[in-house]
Amino acid sequence: MILGDGGSATDQTQVFGAEWCGDCRRAKTWLRRHNVPFVEYDTEADPAVQARAMEIAGGRTNIPVIVAPDGTVLVEPTDVELATTLSSYRLRRGRTECR
C-alpha cells in the first residue's frame, strides 16, 4: 500500500523512483547522509507504483517523486530543495540542520 498522496502526513519520507535513475540515487544518498528515514517505491518494477507516482506528481512522469512527512511533494528535487523542505521537518523533530 502506498501511503503518500501529496496532502496527508506520514511518518517517513517516501521516494518513488528507479534504480537506473541518477537523480533518484542522488536523492537517496542525500536522505541517508542526513539520517532522514524513507520508504522507497520502485516505479520500474510495479506499474501501480508508477501510476501512483505520476498521480502524486500531477501527471508528470519525472522521477524521483518525493513525498515529505508533511505531505509536500517534490519532483526531481535538487539537494537544496531537499534541505529546504526537510530541514523544517527535522527542526520540529529536534534536529538542528540539513546541508
Secondary structure, 3 states (H helix, E strand, C coil): CCCCCCCCCCCCEEEEECCCCHHHHHHHHHHHHCCCCEEEEECCCCHHHHHHHHHHCCCCCCCCEEECCCCCEEECCCHHHHHHHHHHHHHHCCCCCCC
